[in-house]
Amino acid sequence: MIQSAEKYPVSDLFGIDKDVKYIVPKYQREYVWKRANWEKLFDDVIDNPKGHFLGSIITVNKNTDALAIAELELIDGQQRFTTIALLYAAIYFVLVFETEDENKNDELKTEIINLKYRIIQKSNKDFLKVDPSYQNYNYNDYMAVLNELELRNNVDEIRNLRNRRIYRTYQYFYDRLMDVDHSGKRIFNNNDIINILNKLNSSIIVKIEVNSHADAFTLFETINNTGVKLTAIDLIKNNLLSQYEKKSYGTIDEAFNSWVKIIDNLPDEESSQERFLRQYYNAFKHKKEFKIEKIGKATGSNLIYIYDELIKRDVNVIVKDLLKKSQIYGDLISADNDNYSEEIIRLLQDLDRIGGAPAYSLLLYIFSEFENDEALKIGILELLVKYFVRRNLTDTPPTRDLDNIFIGLIELVNSKKKNIQFKDIRKYLVGDNGFASDKEFKEKLTGDIYEENTAVARFVLVKIEEMNNKTKEIYTDMWARDSSDKFIWTIEHIFPQGENVPKSWVDMIAGGDKELACQYRESHVHKLGNLTITGYNSKLSNFSFQDKLLRKDRKGNFVGFKNGLFLNKDLTGKKKWTIEDINSRTETLISIALEIFKI
């Protein structure tokens, strides 16, 4: 397994006359060390005596030509090695370009030449000592740094280079080396910098060399000295690549390309990717090839164990199936599939907007196993949207029960797969699984819905508008977002919600009694009947009722409550707004909502 494990000074690993090149494989994640990591490495070097231990690395020697530059793949250690290379680069720049020629004695010139060949290969100057990751332009950014050192030529200008991590690391070390004290005198003179270089060269790293990627990945799970915690996604990927090579299903690059396709099918957020892996198992654990004894469902704590078992059984089967299912899952979330009807896309968007992610395990199963049953899919989606509006407002059933509910529903559908009917699914969800009754739903709709759940309040208002305003001439997308990804159309409180009730509202709603107006604000301001939707919330603010009603933009278009929305239809003929009006409109909107979200 381990071919060798020896400790070496950094000067040996970055040897001047050694034809060794350290390569970060393309499947490795990008360079992620931050300022705290750069600072620790720099301070460790300068604050400790020579021979300070800097950690370990794991490499795979894939070299087959004894006469060529030996290429060692850095399976673990890319963060540290890339950082050391950038520290070398910063020292080189300071010694070469920040030192007057008359101060460059023969000894310093020798150090500069030696340092140069710790960055690039002495035997072939076209090759580097360290090839950083290609992820997120790391390699190109590193080449741009070397261009500043005049160790590379004709490097294309890179936009936003100085804001990215590779250059910022180099700049951090340069700034530390060029730092000055309160009098403006440099803290480190040339002798100090040579001393720092000597300490760096003498620092110790343990190099563990293994025969294969499989062995490297096994070690990688337990020996991780980068200071950056490995996630479940990292560990599952590493294990998958390891087993793929071990079982001889193909090259490590082929396995990595398959993994990249799986991840590319999913949202960028790592939390969503982990959720897919959990829900994938929960959706298909009933199948013989996936079922793991004594594992009722996938959770954050057992996810790695589950995929260790699945990968061990047959990595080729799991890779192929994950690739197929990740495409379906990604389409469910993005609602982006040319094969989906407009109705299915609309319902998927609504489910996402109302926060129906716990149901994606069910949908992954349904859209995989009932691909051509349009009616069943539409029926389930309509049911789920209504279900989550009610659930998210009432918190019934509680979040902790949702995974089990949908796993149970999948098992029910699978057991009746040949003759499953929509009524069976509806009965299961509204049966003995803590479904929010009409009474519970109405109670929450009657209360302070805005404070209870603002997202549900907005969803309910938008749906009331969409279901009742079919006039295309004045239709607008209530879900549109601005350049900051915020909703353009937001909730507006008719009676203002601010603690300092404006005088015009005190006079109108409480006959001039400020204390009573404040009591009304506490008891009624967040009720459904006092809420509407507007694209001009900040412009209406604490205006009087009539100003909010009649507000126009510069072109003379109504932007207040006379904006043509169904929600505002019963406001347009009013001259004032009272508690009685809030109560009456609340009852009206509740009756509409109960009908829209009736199950």
MOQUIBEL-V714925 format. One record per pair of residues at least 12 apart in sequence whose ideal C-beta (glycine too) atoms are under 6 Angstrom apart, sorted by sequence separation. I is the first residue (numbers start at 1). GAP is how many residues later the second one is. D is the distance in Angstrom with one decimal. If there is no record, write none. Layout:
i: <I;I>
gap: <GAP;GAP>
d: <D;D>
This chain:
i: <143;548;549;59;60;335;548;144;221;241;335;59;60;282;96;282;412;462;501;58;95;144;281;292;58;140;220;409;57;278;501;217;237;92;141;536;142;55;141;145;217;281;359;141;138;214;332;356;405;497;88;495;88;120;214;332;213;214;356;493;545;351;458;347;351;354;533;329;343;350;354;495;532;494;532;233;355;397;493;396;213;328;233;328;396;491;492;502;504;41;232;394;492;379;383;358;362;489;85;280;361;365;391;492;33;390;394;489;496;359;362;488;490;21;23;25;362;492;81;19;20;21;22;23;24;28;33;82;394;31;390;393;22;530;276;529;24;524;527;89;93;529;92;529;69;524;528;22;520;527;89;262;266;393;258;262;265;392;528;261;265;393;262;266;392;265;249;243;247;508;235;232;236;240;244;232;239;243;461;451;450;283;448;282;449;90;89;279;283;279;283;86;90;94;494;86;90;87;90;474;469;16;468;465;16;465;31;465;30;14;19;28;30;354;21;30;91;297;31;22;23;24;26;30;24;297;14;282;283;286;464;467;38;460;463;31;38;42;31;75;76;75;445;79;61;445;50;54;46;56;57;58;59;60;51;52;53;54;50;51;60;45;45;60;58;58;56;430;55;10;11;37;10;9;10;32;7;7;8;5;4;3;3;2;3;389;386;386;1;27>
gap: <12;12;12;13;13;13;13;14;14;14;14;15;15;15;16;16;16;16;16;17;17;17;17;17;18;18;18;19;20;20;20;21;22;23;23;23;24;25;25;25;25;25;25;26;28;28;28;28;28;28;30;30;31;31;31;31;32;32;32;32;32;33;33;34;34;34;34;35;35;35;35;35;35;36;36;37;37;37;37;38;39;39;40;40;40;40;40;40;40;42;42;42;42;43;43;44;44;44;45;45;45;45;45;45;46;46;46;46;46;47;47;47;47;48;48;48;48;48;49;50;50;50;50;50;50;50;50;50;50;51;51;51;52;52;53;53;54;55;55;56;56;56;57;57;58;58;58;59;59;59;60;60;60;60;61;61;61;61;61;62;62;63;64;64;64;65;67;68;68;68;69;71;71;71;71;72;72;72;72;75;76;78;78;79;79;80;81;81;81;82;82;83;83;83;83;84;84;86;87;90;97;98;98;100;101;101;102;102;103;104;104;105;105;105;106;106;106;106;107;108;108;108;108;108;109;110;115;125;127;128;128;129;131;133;133;134;134;134;135;141;144;145;145;147;148;148;149;149;150;150;150;150;150;150;151;151;151;151;152;153;153;154;155;156;158;161;169;169;170;190;190;190;191;193;193;196;197;199;199;203;205;206;207;208;208;208;211;213;214;229>
d: <5.2;5.0;4.6;4.1;4.5;3.9;5.8;5.1;5.8;5.0;5.0;6.0;6.0;5.2;5.9;5.5;5.7;4.5;4.6;4.6;5.3;5.5;4.1;5.3;4.1;6.0;5.7;5.3;2.9;4.1;5.8;4.4;5.6;5.0;5.6;4.5;5.4;5.9;3.7;5.0;3.6;5.6;5.0;5.6;5.5;4.4;5.9;5.6;5.0;4.9;5.4;5.5;5.5;5.6;5.3;5.4;5.0;4.1;4.3;5.8;4.6;5.7;5.5;3.8;5.4;4.7;5.9;5.5;5.8;4.8;5.6;5.3;4.9;5.1;5.7;5.7;5.8;3.2;5.9;5.5;5.2;5.3;5.6;5.8;4.3;5.5;5.2;4.8;4.0;5.7;5.6;4.1;4.3;4.3;6.0;4.0;4.6;5.2;4.4;5.6;5.1;4.9;5.9;5.1;4.8;4.2;4.9;4.9;4.7;5.9;5.8;5.3;4.7;5.2;5.5;5.2;5.8;5.9;5.4;4.4;4.8;5.2;5.3;5.4;5.2;5.8;5.8;5.0;5.3;5.3;4.9;4.7;5.3;4.8;5.2;4.5;4.3;5.9;6.0;5.6;5.6;3.5;5.7;3.1;5.8;5.0;5.0;5.7;5.7;5.1;5.9;5.2;5.7;5.4;5.2;5.4;3.9;6.0;4.9;5.8;4.9;4.6;4.6;5.3;5.2;4.1;4.9;5.0;5.9;5.1;5.5;5.1;4.6;5.4;5.3;5.4;5.5;4.2;5.3;4.8;3.9;4.6;3.9;4.6;5.2;5.6;5.7;5.4;4.6;3.8;4.3;4.8;3.6;4.9;5.8;4.6;4.5;5.0;5.9;4.4;4.1;5.4;4.2;5.9;4.5;5.5;5.8;5.2;5.2;4.2;5.3;5.5;3.6;5.3;5.9;4.2;5.5;5.5;5.0;4.9;4.5;5.6;5.0;5.4;4.4;5.6;5.5;5.2;6.0;5.6;5.3;5.7;5.6;5.3;5.6;5.6;5.0;5.9;6.0;3.8;4.9;5.6;4.7;4.2;5.8;5.8;5.5;4.8;5.7;4.0;5.5;4.9;5.2;5.9;5.4;5.1;4.9;5.2;4.0;5.8;5.8;5.1;5.1;5.1;5.2;5.3;5.7;5.8;3.9;5.9;3.7;5.4;5.6;5.3;4.9;5.4;5.1;4.9;5.7;4.6;4.7;4.7;5.8;5.7;5.4;5.1;4.6;5.2;4.7;3.6>
